[in-house]
């Protein structure tokens, strides 16, 4: 799959012990990879499709996961900026996608 090829292409750019989030339905790390990196499995596309109800929101789910795990940008500022880039009619679904991404990231980090 494209996701697996991208994973193989870019994984070595992550320092040893670094965090990698994969969609377990699309990417299959080796046992060696699991020893080298902190790999979290979060089914991003399934969450977008089945829980948010719109597969197009997968990028927002992923954004929320990345920001939650890295604590990079103030959540409110990030959401406000994200919403400023999309039509008002999809604001609610994107907010739901962000909240779900954050929830799954927190669950993954707690394991």
N, C-alpha and C positions, 0 to 999 in steps of 0.2 A: 504494500500500500504506500501511498504518498507519505502518510504519517510515519510509517516505519522507516522509509528512506530518509526522511528529514531528521528523524531521531538519530539514525546511524551517522548521518552527515554532521550533525551539530553537537552530539553528546560530548565529544572530546574537548569542546570549548568550555565545558563546565569543570571547575577545579575539583580535585578529589575531595570527597566529603560534602560536596555541594548538593543542592536540592534540584531534583528534576521531577516535574509533574507529567505523568503520561495518562492517556486515555487507554485503559487496559483492553478495550475492544479493538483498538487500532495499532497499539505499539506493544511489543513483547521484548522486554530487556532480558539479557542473559543473566545467569547466576553471577557471573563475573562483574557485570554492570551493577547488580544489586549490592555487591561487596564494596564497590568503588564509590557509589553515590547514594544519597538519601533519596530513594525513589518513592514518590507517592502516586498511587493509582486513583484517579478521579474520573469517572465516566462523563466527561464534559458534554459530549454530543447527546447522550441519553438524557442528561439533566435538562439540557436546552429543549430537546424534543418532547420529552414526556412530562417533566415537572413544570417547566416554564410554558410549554405548549407552542414554542416557536424555535425551530432549529437555527434560525438566523441569529439568535441571541447567544450562540455558543461563544462568540468572541467576548461578550460581556461577562459570561460565566468565567471564562479564562482570565480576563482582566481582574476580576474580583479575587480569584484564587491567587494570582501573582501578587497583587497589592496587599492582600491579607497576609500572605506568607513573608513578604519582604518588608511590610510596614513602611512602604516607600513614600506614599503621598497621602495627605489628609483625605480620609474617606469622603467627607462632604464635598470638598473641592473637586475630587476626582469624579464623583457622581454628577455634580453640577456641570462640569466640563463635558462629560460624556453626553449628558442630556441636551446640551447646547448644540450638539452635532447631529442630532436625529430629530425627525418630525415629532411634534407634540403627541400625535396619536399613538406613538410607540413608547412614550415615556414610562407608562406603568409597567409594561412587560419588561422593559430594560431594568427598571428598579427591582422587579422580582428576580430577574436573572442575576443581578449583582448580589442581592441578599442570599440567594441560594449558593452562588459561588463562594461567598464569604463563609457560609455555614459549613459547606463541605471542606473548605480549606482548614477551618478551625478543628473540625473532626479529624482530618488527616494529620494535623500537627499534634493532636492530643494522643495519637496512637504511639 
